[in-house]
């Protein structure tokens, strides 16, 4: 079972430095990236720092991909809502009508 805080992809050592091979959200291809900490010039040689840098990179990529998804979401949501609203009268008519095309008595009392 995968740990919750584990990042996707594969962290590997290349010439004594840690790299991360992953397809980040919003990308199509697998790519190897050096795990360079903030303020550093080279990839780290510490496994704990490498995992933290990978976690930060993944969080930034998810946030960036989420921002582009969120900008598209209202348009598709409004289209779905308009489609459902246009079908509602037809669906309710079909539900509340019997074969004889009269409203059913399910909503009324048996005596009236």
C-alpha positions as CSV (number, residue, x, y, z in Angstrom):
1,X,0.0,0.0,0.0
2,X,1.2,3.5,-0.9
3,X,2.0,6.0,1.8
4,X,-0.2,9.1,1.7
5,X,2.8,11.5,1.7
6,X,4.7,9.6,-1.0
7,X,5.0,11.4,-4.3
8,X,4.2,9.8,-7.6
9,X,6.9,8.8,-10.0
10,X,10.4,7.5,-9.3
11,X,13.2,9.3,-7.3
12,X,16.6,8.0,-8.4
13,X,20.3,8.9,-8.0
14,X,22.2,10.2,-11.0
15,X,25.9,10.8,-10.4
16,X,25.4,11.1,-6.7
17,X,22.5,13.6,-7.0
18,X,18.7,12.9,-6.7
19,X,16.4,13.2,-9.7
20,X,12.7,12.6,-10.1
21,X,11.2,10.9,-13.1
22,X,7.4,11.8,-13.3
23,X,4.6,13.0,-15.4
24,X,3.2,16.0,-13.6
25,X,-0.5,17.0,-13.8
26,X,-1.0,19.0,-17.0
27,X,1.8,17.3,-18.9
28,X,1.8,14.5,-21.4
29,X,5.3,13.0,-21.3
30,X,7.4,11.4,-18.6
31,X,10.3,13.7,-17.7
32,X,13.4,13.5,-15.4
33,X,13.9,16.5,-13.2
34,X,16.8,17.4,-10.9
35,X,15.6,17.9,-7.3
36,X,17.2,21.3,-6.6
37,X,16.2,22.8,-3.3
38,X,15.2,26.5,-3.1
39,X,18.3,28.7,-3.2
40,X,20.5,25.8,-4.4
41,X,22.4,25.5,-7.6
42,X,22.6,21.7,-7.9
43,X,20.4,18.7,-7.2
44,X,20.5,17.6,-3.6
45,X,22.4,14.6,-2.3
46,X,20.2,14.1,0.8
47,X,17.2,11.7,0.4
48,X,15.0,13.5,2.9
49,X,15.5,16.9,1.2
50,X,15.0,15.2,-2.2
51,X,11.5,13.9,-1.1
52,X,10.5,17.2,0.3
53,X,11.6,19.1,-2.9
54,X,9.6,16.5,-5.0
55,X,6.6,17.0,-2.7
56,X,6.8,20.8,-3.1
57,X,7.2,20.5,-6.9
58,X,4.2,18.2,-7.1
59,X,2.1,20.5,-5.0
60,X,2.9,23.5,-7.3
61,X,2.1,21.4,-10.4
62,X,-1.3,20.3,-8.9
63,X,-2.1,23.9,-8.0
64,X,-1.2,25.1,-11.5
65,X,-3.2,22.4,-13.2
66,X,-6.1,23.0,-10.8
67,X,-6.1,26.7,-11.7
68,X,-6.5,25.9,-15.4
69,X,-9.2,23.3,-14.6
70,X,-11.1,25.8,-12.4
71,X,-11.0,28.4,-15.2
72,X,-12.7,25.8,-17.5
73,X,-15.2,24.4,-15.0
74,X,-17.9,27.2,-14.8
75,X,-18.4,27.0,-18.6
76,X,-19.0,23.3,-18.6
77,X,-21.1,23.4,-15.4
78,X,-23.4,26.1,-16.8
79,X,-23.8,24.0,-20.0
80,X,-24.8,21.0,-18.0
81,X,-27.1,23.0,-15.8
82,X,-28.8,24.5,-18.9
83,X,-29.2,21.1,-20.4
84,X,-30.7,19.6,-17.3
85,X,-33.1,22.6,-16.9
86,X,-34.3,22.2,-20.5
87,X,-35.1,18.5,-19.9
88,X,-36.8,18.9,-16.6
89,X,-40.4,19.6,-17.9
90,X,-40.3,16.6,-20.2
91,X,-38.9,14.3,-17.5
92,X,-41.4,15.5,-14.9
93,X,-44.3,15.1,-17.4
94,X,-43.2,11.6,-18.2
95,X,-42.9,10.7,-14.5
96,X,-46.2,12.1,-13.4
97,X,-48.3,10.9,-16.3
98,X,-49.9,7.5,-16.9
99,X,-50.3,5.7,-20.2
100,X,-53.7,7.5,-20.7
101,X,-51.8,10.8,-20.7
102,X,-53.6,12.0,-17.5
103,X,-51.8,13.0,-14.3
104,X,-51.4,10.0,-12.0
105,X,-53.0,9.9,-8.6
106,X,-49.8,9.2,-6.7
107,X,-49.5,12.7,-5.4
108,X,-53.2,12.9,-4.3
109,X,-55.0,11.2,-1.5
110,X,-57.0,8.0,-2.3
111,X,-60.3,9.6,-1.3
112,X,-60.0,12.7,-3.4
